[in-house]
Amino acid sequence: MTSRWPQDARCVVNITVDFDGLSNETGKKLLPIGKYSHGRYSAKRGVPRFLELFERLGIKATFYVPGYDAECFPAAVRSIADAGHEIGAHGYLHEAYDLGEEEPFYLRKTHKILTDLLGASPVGWRNPGGGKSDLTIKVLRELGYIYDSSEKAADFPYFPVVAGQRLRDFVNLPDNTSSLDDAPFYRDSMTPPSEVCEQWKAEFDTAYAEGGYYDLIVHPRSGFGSGGPTRAKALENVILYIQRHPGVLFQRQVETARWCLQNPDLWPERTHPWSGRQ
């Protein structure tokens, strides 16, 4: 099998973390205490647990942080960057609705918050749950972003076509909903961690067999996240399983994006984004 990846890797793995602290409930106009307090767990226990786990396993991850959470928990966000992990933008109040004409304001607001806090600007963005338009990519490119990790239209990275323009300075790193901890598993069906672990392993096995790309998405929250001890152990078991396979390359998403941008002929363009055809 001919590799399209750096170091002749057979499969590239991105471990990605959506911070989703108080922003999630606050954006829904819920007071984040009592039964709505799960988001407080992210900074208090989930992030420290993930940082310890990743250090022990020797991998670097990408964390997506809403601007509001960075304002509420600056020390926790700085600890992520200090450990060598990438930080990307993830909305301001984890907006789960289309922002319309207000979207540029919030994209720029979170960008400034993260840049001022960390002394470096994010270059990656993940949709926090709302809509996305041609305007989204236009503003992100103006701010210096090079990739989006929100699309579910492919198995491999690809260059998008926006407003009829085939981009070469911006790439989509697709996420796989079946490799996401909240909606399909812990939020909607309360799947036991042991079953989630086996599903994630099966998703990796398929990507590995195809010489592919695997993006695992977790949250450091309690409730619908993986921040608690048992669910974090399931995540650890998946990573250990992946590490036993030869030819696997763990990367932060910025490294994967830069490789794609430097090797554009390896990645398809989606010329018919609404039809699913290449």
Secondary structure, 3 states (H helix, E strand, C coil): CCCCCHHHCCEEEEEEEECCCHHHHHCCCCCCCHHHCCCHHHHHHHHHHHHHHHHHHCCCCEEEECHHHHHHCHHHHHHHHHCCCEEEECCCCCCCCCCHHHHHHHHHHHHHHHHHHHCCCCCEECCCCCCCCHHHHHHHHHCCCCEECCCCCCCCCEECEECCEECCCCEECCCCHHHECHHHHHHCCCCCHHHHHHHHHHHHHHHHHCCCEEEEEECCCCCCCCCCHHHHHHHHHHHHHHHCCCCEEECCHHHHHHHHHHCHHHCCECCECCCCEC
